C-alpha cells in the first residue's frame, strides 16, 4: 500500500542512492514474495511425491 510515508522514503532513497539502486531494491522485494510462494508449492509437490 502506498502511503505518504512510503513515498517520502522512496524519494529520499532515489535522491541519496540513485535511481538504479532504488529500482533494484523494489524488484528484490517483489520477487522475494513470489519466490516464497514458489518454494511453498515445490515443498508441497515434494510431499505429495513422497506419499
N, CA, C and O of each residue as an XYZ file, in Angstrom:
204
protein
N       0.840     -1.169      0.000
C       0.000      0.000      0.000
C       0.892      1.241      0.000
O       1.874      1.312      0.739
N       0.551      2.184     -0.808
C       1.330      3.414     -0.899
C       0.749      4.442      0.067
O      -0.433      4.778      0.008
N       1.592      4.922      0.938
C       1.200      5.963      1.891
C       2.160      7.135      1.740
O       3.213      6.988      1.119
N       1.824      8.277      2.287
C       2.749      9.417      2.197
C       4.123      9.110      2.786
O       5.139      9.617      2.311
N       4.145      8.274      3.829
C       5.428      7.931      4.442
C       6.288      7.104      3.489
O       7.494      7.327      3.385
N       5.659      6.139      2.786
C       6.439      5.308      1.860
C       6.913      6.119      0.663
O       8.006      5.889      0.146
N       6.101      7.057      0.226
C       6.529      7.921     -0.888
C       7.732      8.751     -0.472
O       8.681      8.906     -1.240
N       7.691      9.281      0.739
C       8.807     10.082      1.237
C      10.077      9.234      1.340
O      11.167      9.701      1.010
N       9.933      7.994      1.794
C      11.090      7.098      1.888
C      11.663      6.831      0.504
O      12.879      6.872      0.319
N      10.794      6.555     -0.476
C      11.270      6.282     -1.842
C      11.962      7.497     -2.462
O      12.992      7.360     -3.122
N      11.398      8.671     -2.249
C      12.012      9.885     -2.795
C      13.380     10.104     -2.171
O      14.331     10.464     -2.866
N      13.486      9.890     -0.875
C      14.768     10.028     -0.194
C      15.772      9.002     -0.706
O      16.939      9.323     -0.931
N      15.314      7.775     -0.889
C      16.184      6.712     -1.384
C      16.701      7.039     -2.785
O      17.886      6.865     -3.068
N      15.831      7.501     -3.641
C      16.233      7.844     -5.006
C      17.203      9.019     -4.995
O      18.185      9.030     -5.737
N      16.925      9.999     -4.157
C      17.795     11.171     -4.091
C      19.176     10.847     -3.559
O      20.168     11.415     -4.015
N      19.246      9.945     -2.605
C      20.532      9.628     -1.981
C      21.310      8.535     -2.708
O      22.535      8.613     -2.801
N      20.635      7.541     -3.213
C      21.317      6.364     -3.756
C      21.290      6.270     -5.260
O      22.123      5.588     -5.858
N      20.377      6.921     -5.855
C      20.285      6.847     -7.300
C      19.148      5.947     -7.743
O      18.739      5.024     -7.037
N      18.661      6.238     -8.910
C      17.507      5.524     -9.459
C      17.762      4.036     -9.653
O      16.895      3.246     -9.277
N      18.884      3.595    -10.211
C      19.082      2.156    -10.427
C      19.058      1.339     -9.131
O      18.529      0.227     -9.111
N      19.616      1.873     -8.073
C      19.623      1.150     -6.802
C      18.208      1.056     -6.250
O      17.826      0.011     -5.726
N      17.437      2.105     -6.353
C      16.059      2.096     -5.858
C      15.219      1.074     -6.624
O      14.428      0.352     -6.018
N      15.378      1.006     -7.925
C      14.628      0.038     -8.738
C      15.041     -1.382     -8.379
O      14.187     -2.265     -8.290
N      16.328     -1.618     -8.171
C      16.814     -2.950     -7.803
C      16.208     -3.403     -6.487
O      15.762     -4.545     -6.376
N      16.182     -2.545     -5.503
C      15.593     -2.890     -4.203
C      14.105     -3.185     -4.360
O      13.597     -4.148     -3.785
N      13.421     -2.376     -5.120
C      11.989     -2.580     -5.349
C      11.732     -3.950     -5.985
O      10.832     -4.677     -5.565
N      12.520     -4.291     -6.988
C      12.333     -5.581     -7.657
C      12.675     -6.747     -6.745
O      11.985     -7.765     -6.770
N      13.721     -6.623     -5.944
C      14.060     -7.683     -4.998
C      12.921     -7.935     -4.015
O      12.617     -9.086     -3.700
N      12.299     -6.888     -3.537
C      11.190     -7.037     -2.594
C      10.018     -7.745     -3.269
O       9.405     -8.631     -2.673
N       9.706     -7.369     -4.491
C       8.598     -8.016     -5.204
C       8.906     -9.469     -5.510
O       8.050    -10.335     -5.327
N      10.128     -9.750     -5.977
C      10.477    -11.124     -6.326
C      10.576    -12.012     -5.104
O      10.334    -13.216     -5.197
N      10.926    -11.447     -3.964
C      11.044    -12.252     -2.748
C       9.713    -12.908     -2.403
O       9.677    -14.080     -2.032
N       8.630    -12.166     -2.523
C       7.310    -12.715     -2.227
C       6.975    -13.851     -3.188
O       6.441    -14.881     -2.777
N       7.285    -13.661     -4.451
C       6.975    -14.691     -5.441
C       7.843    -15.925     -5.237
O       7.376    -17.044     -5.452
N       9.069    -15.750     -4.834
C       9.954    -16.886     -4.586
C       9.473    -17.672     -3.373
O       9.552    -18.901     -3.371
N       8.978    -16.996     -2.349
C       8.448    -17.689     -1.176
C       7.246    -18.546     -1.552
O       7.120    -19.676     -1.080
N       6.366    -18.023     -2.393
C       5.208    -18.794     -2.846
C       5.675    -19.991     -3.671
O       5.162    -21.097     -3.500
N       6.627    -19.785     -4.550
C       7.156    -20.867     -5.369
C       7.792    -21.950     -4.500
O       7.621    -23.138     -4.771
N       8.510    -21.558     -3.480
C       9.128    -22.518     -2.570
C       8.072    -23.364     -1.867
O       8.240    -24.576     -1.733
N       6.997    -22.743     -1.422
C       5.921    -23.472     -0.746
C       5.273    -24.483     -1.686
O       4.969    -25.603     -1.275
N       5.062    -24.103     -2.928
C       4.462    -25.010     -3.908
C       5.387    -26.192     -4.172
O       4.928    -27.331     -4.260
N       6.657    -25.938     -4.296
C       7.622    -27.015     -4.542
C       7.654    -27.974     -3.356
O       7.696    -29.189     -3.548
N       7.635    -27.451     -2.149
C       7.653    -28.312     -0.967
C       6.392    -29.172     -0.884
O       6.465    -30.346     -0.520
N       5.240    -28.594     -1.218
C       4.004    -29.384     -1.235
C       4.066    -30.468     -2.292
O       3.619    -31.591     -2.057
N       4.613    -30.147     -3.446
C       4.740    -31.131     -4.520
C       5.671    -32.268     -4.096
O       5.380    -33.432     -4.371
N       6.760    -31.956     -3.448
C       7.677    -32.989     -2.966
C       7.014    -33.889     -1.928
O       7.223    -35.102     -1.924
N       6.211    -33.286     -1.045
C       5.493    -34.082     -0.047
C       4.525    -35.051     -0.724
O       4.421    -36.206     -0.312
N       3.829    -34.603     -1.739
C       2.877    -35.471     -2.441
C       3.603    -36.570     -3.217
O       3.089    -37.683     -3.337
N       4.775    -36.274     -3.738
C       5.525    -37.279     -4.476
C       6.061    -38.360     -3.543
O       6.200    -39.511     -3.956
N       6.362    -38.016     -2.305
C       6.888    -38.977     -1.343
C       5.808    -39.920     -0.839
O       6.116    -41.022     -0.385
N       4.564    -39.512     -0.910
C       3.473    -40.344     -0.388
C       3.110    -41.457     -1.317
O       2.210    -42.242     -1.018
